[in-house]
Amino acid sequence: MIGLRERFGRPLRLGLIGGGPDAWIGRMHRGAAEMDGWWRPVAGVFSSDAARSRSSGAAMGFDPRRSYGDVDEMLRQERLRPDGIDAVAIMTPNDTHYRFAVAALDAGLDVVGDKPVTHDFREACDLVARTRRGGRIYAVAHGYSAYPMTRYARRLVRDGVLGPVRLVQVEYIQSGMATRVEEGPRNNRFRWILDPQRSGLALVMSAIGCHAQHLASFASGLGVARVVADVGALVPGRKVVDYVSALLEFDGGARGTFTVTQAAAGGENDIRLRIYGDKGMLDWWHREPSYLRLALQGEAARIIGRSDAFLPPEIIAAGRSPRGHPEGLREAFANIYAEVAQDRMARNLGEPVPELLYPRIEDGAHTMAFIEACVASHATRAWVDVAGLPAQ
Ligand SMILES: NC(=O)c1ccc[n+]([C@@H]2O[C@H](COP(=O)([O-])OP(=O)(O)OC[C@H]3O[C@@H](n4cnc5c(N)ncnc54)[C@H](O)[C@@H]3O)[C@@H](O)[C@H]2O)c1
């Protein structure tokens, strides 16, 4: 990959979909895309209201001529430009992801899409098929699996340091819905989040459960085969799902526990992963994301820090500053953007593409199957198999 950007000759050009001035995650995407110079966000659609979209783009420093009124207009106009966009990043409310992704893929563009990738597994399989058919790239913004230390966790598991995986415990606890937010004033975010038609099959799964499952599968290297789940609300009388707990069985038979909620008072934002093999365990949590605890049976436990000199070069390279200097979600997102760019540039140059760990649409589809299985399990009170991707 050395010199790849120079051989390609320019940064890739990104069109944003969503991420207006008041949005939460848009800022993260924009900053991450630009962080290492692989991308330039040059165009966008920033609101469902055409006039607001145009004025928001200009207010955020985009060329007013490339601050479009809607997605179709952006795709149409950008195609006419010699310096048109190479890809889109989708960070709009959940119910819009599928149609914007279809439009972008059909226009021959790559996609960095936010989660959940679609409303259901069927739509996700369709995106897998379109991505493959068009030879496109479709990355999913699962930032937690792009931290140096979660990547090192995966590496340790793959290298057999823990021995065969026996148990995976993952939890993602938040407190944003611990109070009756549905009775308070509705800002734009809460308007779509509290509408189950717009936020997805089970709100907490679309919001954070997808990250937890993806992280568990990424680091353990194991897909989820079967679940039995409790899907509901911790806040009495609440109509949307703010809590899911599940027992998991992974491919190959490892067991798992999974708990996610947005209604744990005081919980703030806390994702934690523990993986136990027959030789030892590792423990990562988001409050201290630059550190990983490795405890092998019978040995003193070790705290491994991002950029420790003995780490593999690709793990050190996934950080940008020496140990002790905080890095966070934006840097993790930047790792995804960097790898997507490397993939695209290498493919276009006809160069070999090394193993790149960014989350893909196939992962997003597995997550949708997992969410559907959890919902079905709750309805039947039984173990439910997680559907596999159809052969394509
Ligand atoms: N990957 C992560 O860690 C992470 C974190 C938070 C949110 N998200 C996801 O990102 C998405 C956005 O979440 P958010 O919390 O930033 O929401 P938000 O409501 O704060 O922002 C949504 C933005 O999309 C714009 N928008 C709405 N409809 C649009 C349309 N039709 N065309 C163009 N722009 C439109 C809005 O104007 C706003 O700027 C959701 O899918 C959410 O699940 C991901």
Ligand as a Chemical Component Dictionary entry (heavy atoms), coordinates in Angstrom:
data_LIG
# 
_chem_comp.id                   LIG 
_chem_comp.type                 NON-POLYMER 
_chem_comp.pdbx_formal_charge   0 
_chem_comp.three_letter_code    LIG 
# 
loop_
_chem_comp_atom.comp_id 
_chem_comp_atom.atom_id 
_chem_comp_atom.alt_atom_id 
_chem_comp_atom.type_symbol 
_chem_comp_atom.charge 
_chem_comp_atom.model_Cartn_x 
_chem_comp_atom.model_Cartn_y 
_chem_comp_atom.model_Cartn_z 
_chem_comp_atom.pdbx_ordinal 
LIG N1  N1  N 0  -22.092 4.293  13.436 1  
LIG C1  C1  C 0  -22.403 4.878  14.569 2  
LIG O1  O1  O 0  -21.667 4.770  15.554 3  
LIG C2  C2  C 0  -23.665 5.685  14.642 4  
LIG C3  C3  C 0  -23.908 6.527  15.738 5  
LIG C4  C4  C 0  -25.082 7.295  15.721 6  
LIG C5  C5  C 0  -25.979 7.186  14.682 7  
LIG N2  N2  N 1  -25.715 6.338  13.659 8  
LIG C6  C6  C 0  -26.651 6.190  12.528 9  
LIG O2  O2  O 0  -26.520 7.348  11.715 10 
LIG C7  C7  C 0  -27.764 7.734  11.180 11 
LIG C8  C8  C 0  -28.084 9.155  11.586 12 
LIG O3  O3  O 0  -28.146 9.218  12.982 13 
LIG P1  P1  P 0  -28.037 10.617 13.744 14 
LIG O4  O4  O 0  -28.149 10.268 15.178 15 
LIG O5  O5  O -1 -26.907 11.415 13.252 16 
LIG O6  O6  O 0  -29.411 11.296 13.272 17 
LIG P2  P2  P 0  -29.771 12.831 13.213 18 
LIG O7  O7  O 0  -31.258 12.905 13.219 19 
LIG O8  O8  O 0  -28.995 13.573 14.265 20 
LIG O9  O9  O 0  -29.202 13.294 11.793 21 
LIG C9  C9  C 0  -29.810 12.882 10.588 22 
LIG C10 C10 C 0  -29.390 13.845 9.492  23 
LIG O10 O10 O 0  -29.915 13.382 8.250  24 
LIG C11 C11 C 0  -30.567 14.482 7.591  25 
LIG N3  N3  N 0  -31.626 13.922 6.735  26 
LIG C12 C12 C 0  -32.821 13.399 7.108  27 
LIG N4  N4  N 0  -33.505 12.950 6.028  28 
LIG C13 C13 C 0  -32.727 13.211 4.947  29 
LIG C14 C14 C 0  -32.871 13.001 3.560  30 
LIG N5  N5  N 0  -33.977 12.425 3.064  31 
LIG N6  N6  N 0  -31.873 13.393 2.746  32 
LIG C15 C15 C 0  -30.748 13.976 3.222  33 
LIG N7  N7  N 0  -30.558 14.214 4.557  34 
LIG C16 C16 C 0  -31.530 13.826 5.394  35 
LIG C17 C17 C 0  -31.094 15.344 8.697  36 
LIG O11 O11 O 0  -31.324 16.670 8.248  37 
LIG C18 C18 C 0  -29.924 15.273 9.675  38 
LIG O12 O12 O 0  -28.917 16.184 9.303  39 
LIG C19 C19 C 0  -28.775 6.692  11.704 40 
LIG O13 O13 O 0  -28.960 5.707  10.741 41 
LIG C20 C20 C 0  -28.103 6.100  12.921 42 
LIG O14 O14 O 0  -28.497 4.752  13.139 43 
LIG C21 C21 C 0  -24.570 5.609  13.622 44 
# 
loop_
_chem_comp_bond.comp_id 
_chem_comp_bond.atom_id_1 
_chem_comp_bond.atom_id_2 
_chem_comp_bond.value_order 
_chem_comp_bond.pdbx_ordinal 
LIG N1  C1  SING 1  
LIG C1  O1  DOUB 2  
LIG C1  C2  SING 3  
LIG C2  C3  SING 4  
LIG C2  C21 DOUB 5  
LIG C3  C4  DOUB 6  
LIG C4  C5  SING 7  
LIG C5  N2  DOUB 8  
LIG N2  C6  SING 9  
LIG N2  C21 SING 10 
LIG C6  O2  SING 11 
LIG C6  C20 SING 12 
LIG O2  C7  SING 13 
LIG C7  C8  SING 14 
LIG C7  C19 SING 15 
LIG C8  O3  SING 16 
LIG O3  P1  SING 17 
LIG P1  O4  DOUB 18 
LIG P1  O5  SING 19 
LIG P1  O6  SING 20 
LIG O6  P2  SING 21 
LIG P2  O7  DOUB 22 
LIG P2  O8  SING 23 
LIG P2  O9  SING 24 
LIG O9  C9  SING 25 
LIG C9  C10 SING 26 
LIG C10 O10 SING 27 
LIG C10 C18 SING 28 
LIG O10 C11 SING 29 
LIG C11 N3  SING 30 
LIG C11 C17 SING 31 
LIG N3  C12 SING 32 
LIG N3  C16 SING 33 
LIG C12 N4  DOUB 34 
LIG N4  C13 SING 35 
LIG C13 C14 SING 36 
LIG C13 C16 DOUB 37 
LIG C14 N5  SING 38 
LIG C14 N6  DOUB 39 
LIG N6  C15 SING 40 
LIG C15 N7  DOUB 41 
LIG N7  C16 SING 42 
LIG C17 O11 SING 43 
LIG C17 C18 SING 44 
LIG C18 O12 SING 45 
LIG C19 O13 SING 46 
LIG C19 C20 SING 47 
LIG C20 O14 SING 48 
# 
